[in-house]
Amino acid sequence: MRNIAIPGKHRASLVPVFYIIFLMIPIYWLINMSFKSQQEILGTMSLLPDAPTLGNYMVIFSDPSWYLSYLNAAIYVLLNVVISVTVAIPAAFAFSRYHFVGDRHMFFWFLASRMTPPAVLLVPFVQVFSSLNLIDTYIAVAVAHCLFNVPISVWILEGFISSVPREMDEIAQVDGYSRPAYFLKILLPQIAPGIGVTAFFCFMFSWIELLLANGLTTVNAKPIGAVMGRAGSVLGGGHIGLLSAASVLTLIPGIAMIILVRRHIARGLSLGQVK
C-alpha cells in the first residue's frame, strides 16, 4: 500500500482544525455532564450519557434563586454596555478630532487602566457604594464595570472614528447640521460596526467578571457566577451535573453576541488602531 503524502499547505491547514478540536473538548465534556445524574458522573466515565436527563436544567428553571441570577447578570451587563458606549463615543470623538496637552499620554493611560486587577478596587468600591446606599443594586455593578469598559471602548471607537474622513465634519457643518444632528445622522451610521464590536467587548468583560459583581451584591442582584460559587461550596464540592448545566447556560449569551457581531470582530481585535 502506498503512503499518501499530505502537501505542506494542507498539513498547515490541519493545525487550526486540531486546535479547535482541542479547545472544544472541555465544552463537550461540560455539555456531556450537564445531561448526567450525579451518580453517573461519580460512577463511570463515558463519552455519552448512559441515561440522559434534563433534571439538572429543570432545577435551574424551576428555582428562582437560579434563573433570577441570570436575569440579574443580564440587567447590569446591558446597563454597563449602554453607559460605556454612550460615554465612550464623545470621548473617542474628542481624541480623534482634537489635540490637547497630554492627549496621547491620556489615551495610553486609558488602555493601561484596563490592566488594573479588580481586587485592588473592591474595597474602595464597597465603601463608596455603601455610602451612597447602592450596595446590592444593578447600577452599582454596572458603574463599577465602567472603570474597565469605558477605556477599552474609547480605544476601539477612536480608531473607527478616525477612519471617517474629517471632510465629512466640514461638509456637515456647511450643510447646517448641528453637532448632535451630525452625530446621529452621519457619524453613528458610519461607525455602526465599531459600536457593535465595542458593545461585544463590554458585554463579554462585564458578563465574565465575578469579583466586583459578587462583592457589590448580597441578595437581590446576585449574578449567576456568585450563585454557582455558593452552591458549590454549600454542597461540599457541588452537584457536578447541576453546576455543569448552569455553566452551559452561561455560554449562550456570549455565543449569541458572537453571532451578532461576528463580521466585525476581526476589525475590533485591532483595538481601534485604524489610522
C-alpha positions as CSV (number, residue, x, y, z in Angstrom):
1,M,0.0,0.0,0.0
2,R,1.4,3.4,-1.0
3,N,1.8,6.1,1.7
4,I,-0.3,9.1,0.8
5,A,1.7,12.2,1.3
6,I,-0.2,15.3,2.6
7,P,1.0,18.5,0.9
8,G,2.6,21.0,3.2
9,K,-0.1,23.5,2.6
10,H,-2.8,21.0,3.7
11,R,-0.8,20.0,6.7
12,A,-0.7,23.6,7.8
13,S,-4.4,23.9,7.4
14,L,-4.9,21.0,9.8
15,V,-3.2,22.8,12.7
16,P,-6.2,25.2,13.4
17,V,-8.6,22.2,13.0
18,F,-6.8,20.2,15.7
19,Y,-6.5,23.3,17.8
20,I,-10.3,24.0,17.6
21,I,-11.0,20.3,18.4
22,F,-8.7,20.6,21.5
23,L,-10.5,23.7,22.6
24,M,-13.9,22.1,22.2
25,I,-13.1,19.1,24.4
26,P,-13.8,20.9,27.7
27,I,-17.0,22.4,26.2
28,Y,-18.2,19.0,25.0
29,W,-17.4,17.4,28.4
30,L,-19.3,20.2,30.2
31,I,-22.4,19.6,28.0
32,N,-22.0,15.9,28.5
33,M,-22.0,16.1,32.3
34,S,-25.0,18.5,32.2
35,F,-27.2,15.7,31.0
36,K,-25.9,13.2,33.5
37,S,-27.1,12.4,37.0
38,Q,-24.7,12.9,40.0
39,Q,-24.5,9.1,40.4
40,E,-23.5,8.5,36.8
41,I,-20.9,11.3,36.9
42,L,-19.3,9.9,40.1
43,G,-19.6,6.3,38.8
44,T,-18.0,5.6,35.4
45,M,-16.6,7.9,32.8
46,S,-18.4,7.8,29.5
47,L,-18.3,9.8,26.3
48,L,-22.1,9.9,26.2
49,P,-24.7,9.8,29.0
50,D,-26.0,6.3,29.7
51,A,-29.3,7.7,30.9
52,P,-29.7,11.3,29.6
53,T,-31.7,13.5,31.9
54,L,-33.0,17.1,31.8
55,G,-33.2,17.1,35.6
56,N,-30.3,19.5,36.1
57,Y,-31.8,22.1,33.7
58,M,-35.3,21.6,35.3
59,V,-33.8,22.5,38.7
60,I,-32.4,25.8,37.3
61,F,-35.6,26.8,35.5
62,S,-37.8,26.0,38.5
63,D,-35.7,27.6,41.3
64,P,-35.9,31.4,41.4
65,S,-32.5,31.7,43.1
66,W,-31.0,30.2,39.9
67,Y,-33.0,31.7,37.0
68,L,-33.2,35.1,38.6
69,S,-29.4,35.2,38.9
70,Y,-29.2,35.0,35.1
71,L,-31.7,37.9,34.8
72,N,-29.7,39.9,37.4
73,A,-26.5,39.4,35.4
74,A,-28.1,40.3,32.1
75,I,-29.6,43.5,33.6
76,Y,-26.4,45.0,34.9
77,V,-24.4,43.9,31.9
78,L,-26.8,45.6,29.5
79,L,-26.7,48.7,31.7
80,N,-23.0,48.7,31.6
81,V,-22.9,48.3,27.8
82,V,-25.3,51.3,27.3
83,I,-23.4,53.5,29.8
84,S,-19.9,52.6,28.4
85,V,-20.8,53.1,24.7
86,T,-22.7,56.3,25.4
87,V,-19.8,57.8,27.3
88,A,-17.1,56.5,25.0
89,I,-18.4,57.9,21.7
90,P,-18.0,61.6,22.5
91,A,-14.7,60.9,24.3
92,A,-13.4,58.9,21.3
93,F,-14.5,61.7,19.0
94,A,-12.5,64.2,21.1
95,F,-9.4,62.1,20.9
96,S,-9.8,61.6,17.2
97,R,-10.6,65.1,16.1
98,Y,-8.8,67.4,18.6
99,H,-5.3,67.7,20.0
100,F,-4.6,68.9,23.5
101,V,-1.8,68.8,26.1
102,G,-1.2,65.2,27.2
103,D,-3.8,63.7,24.8
104,R,-1.6,60.8,23.7
105,H,-0.5,60.1,27.3
106,M,-4.1,60.1,28.5
107,F,-5.1,57.9,25.6
108,F,-2.4,55.3,26.5
109,W,-3.5,55.6,30.2
110,F,-7.0,54.5,29.2
111,L,-5.6,51.2,27.9
112,A,-3.2,50.8,30.9
113,S,-6.1,51.3,33.4
114,R,-7.7,48.2,31.9
115,M,-4.9,46.2,33.4
116,T,-5.8,47.1,36.9
117,P,-6.8,44.0,38.9
118,P,-10.4,44.3,40.1
119,A,-9.3,43.0,43.6
120,V,-7.4,46.3,44.1
121,L,-10.6,48.3,43.7
122,L,-13.1,46.1,45.5
123,V,-12.7,47.8,49.0
124,P,-12.9,51.4,47.7
125,F,-16.0,50.5,45.6
126,V,-17.7,48.8,48.5
127,Q,-17.1,51.9,50.7
128,V,-18.2,54.4,48.1
129,F,-21.4,52.5,47.1
130,S,-22.2,51.7,50.7
131,S,-22.2,55.5,51.5
132,L,-24.5,56.0,48.5
133,N,-26.8,53.2,49.6
134,L,-26.2,51.4,46.3
135,I,-25.0,48.1,47.5
136,D,-27.0,45.2,46.0
137,T,-28.2,47.2,43.1
138,Y,-27.7,46.8,39.4
139,I,-26.4,50.3,38.9
140,A,-23.5,49.7,41.4
141,V,-22.1,46.8,39.4
142,A,-22.8,48.5,36.0
143,V,-20.9,51.6,37.1
144,A,-18.1,49.7,38.7
145,H,-17.5,47.8,35.4
146,C,-17.4,51.1,33.6
147,L,-14.0,51.7,35.1
148,F,-12.7,48.9,32.9
149,N,-15.0,49.0,29.9
150,V,-15.0,52.7,29.2
151,P,-11.3,52.9,28.5
152,I,-11.3,49.9,26.1
153,S,-14.4,51.4,24.4
154,V,-12.7,54.7,23.9
155,W,-9.7,52.9,22.5
156,I,-11.7,50.9,20.0
157,L,-14.0,53.7,18.9
158,E,-11.3,56.2,18.4
159,G,-9.9,54.1,15.6
160,F,-13.3,53.8,13.9
161,I,-14.0,57.5,14.2
162,S,-10.5,58.3,12.8
163,S,-11.3,56.2,9.7
164,V,-14.2,58.6,9.0
165,P,-12.7,61.5,6.9
166,R,-12.6,64.8,8.6
167,E,-14.0,66.4,5.5
168,M,-17.4,64.9,6.4
169,D,-17.4,67.0,9.5
170,E,-16.8,70.2,7.5
171,I,-19.4,69.2,4.8
172,A,-22.0,68.5,7.5
173,Q,-21.2,71.9,9.1
174,V,-21.6,73.7,5.8
175,D,-24.9,71.9,5.2
176,G,-26.2,73.3,8.5
177,Y,-26.0,70.2,10.7
178,S,-25.7,70.8,14.4
179,R,-23.3,68.7,16.4
180,P,-26.0,66.4,17.8
181,A,-27.6,66.0,14.3
182,Y,-24.1,65.2,12.8
183,F,-23.6,62.5,15.4
184,L,-27.0,60.9,15.0
185,K,-27.4,61.2,11.2
186,I,-23.9,60.9,9.8
187,L,-21.2,59.7,12.3
188,L,-23.1,57.0,14.1
189,P,-24.2,55.2,10.9
190,Q,-20.6,55.3,9.7
191,I,-19.2,53.7,12.8
192,A,-22.0,51.3,13.4
193,P,-19.7,48.2,13.1
194,G,-17.4,49.8,15.6
195,I,-20.2,50.3,18.1
196,G,-21.2,46.7,17.6
197,V,-17.7,45.5,18.3
198,T,-17.4,47.8,21.3
199,A,-20.7,46.6,22.7
200,F,-19.5,43.0,22.3
201,F,-16.3,43.6,24.3
202,C,-18.2,45.5,27.0
203,F,-20.7,42.7,27.2
204,M,-18.1,39.9,27.5
205,F,-15.9,41.7,30.0
206,S,-18.9,42.5,32.2
207,W,-20.5,39.1,31.8
208,I,-17.4,37.1,33.0
209,E,-16.3,39.5,35.8
210,L,-17.2,38.0,39.1
211,L,-15.2,39.6,41.9
212,L,-16.8,43.1,41.8
213,A,-20.2,41.7,40.9
214,N,-20.1,39.4,43.9
215,G,-18.7,42.0,46.3
216,L,-21.2,44.7,45.4
217,T,-24.3,42.4,45.7
218,T,-25.8,40.5,48.5
219,V,-29.3,39.0,47.7
220,N,-31.4,40.9,45.2
221,A,-28.8,41.4,42.5
222,K,-26.7,38.3,42.9
223,P,-25.3,37.2,39.5
224,I,-25.1,33.6,38.3
225,G,-21.4,33.3,39.0
226,A,-21.9,34.1,42.7
227,V,-24.8,31.6,42.9
228,M,-22.8,28.9,41.3
229,G,-19.9,29.5,43.7
230,R,-22.2,29.4,46.7
231,A,-23.9,26.2,45.5
232,G,-20.5,24.5,45.0
233,S,-19.3,25.4,48.5
234,V,-22.5,24.6,50.3
235,L,-22.9,21.2,48.6
236,G,-19.4,20.2,49.6
237,G,-17.9,20.0,46.1
238,G,-21.1,20.8,44.4
239,H,-23.7,18.9,42.4
240,I,-21.5,18.5,39.3
241,G,-24.3,17.9,36.9
242,L,-26.3,21.0,38.2
243,L,-23.2,23.2,38.0
244,S,-22.4,21.9,34.5
245,A,-25.9,22.8,33.3
246,A,-25.6,26.2,34.8
247,S,-22.3,26.7,33.1
248,V,-23.7,25.6,29.7
249,L,-26.5,28.2,30.1
250,T,-23.9,31.0,30.8
251,L,-22.3,30.3,27.4
252,I,-25.5,31.1,25.5
253,P,-25.4,34.9,25.8
254,G,-21.7,35.0,24.7
255,I,-22.4,32.8,21.7
256,A,-25.4,35.0,20.7
257,M,-23.2,38.1,20.9
258,I,-20.5,36.5,18.7
259,I,-23.1,35.6,16.1
260,L,-24.5,39.1,16.1
261,V,-21.1,40.8,15.5
262,R,-19.0,38.0,14.0
263,R,-18.4,40.0,10.8
264,H,-16.8,42.9,12.7
265,I,-14.9,41.1,15.5
266,A,-11.7,40.8,13.4
267,R,-11.6,44.6,12.9
268,G,-12.3,45.2,16.5
269,L,-9.4,43.0,17.6
270,S,-7.1,45.6,16.2
271,L,-8.3,47.7,19.2
272,G,-9.4,50.5,17.0
273,Q,-6.0,51.4,15.7
274,V,-7.3,52.2,12.2
275,K,-5.3,55.2,11.1
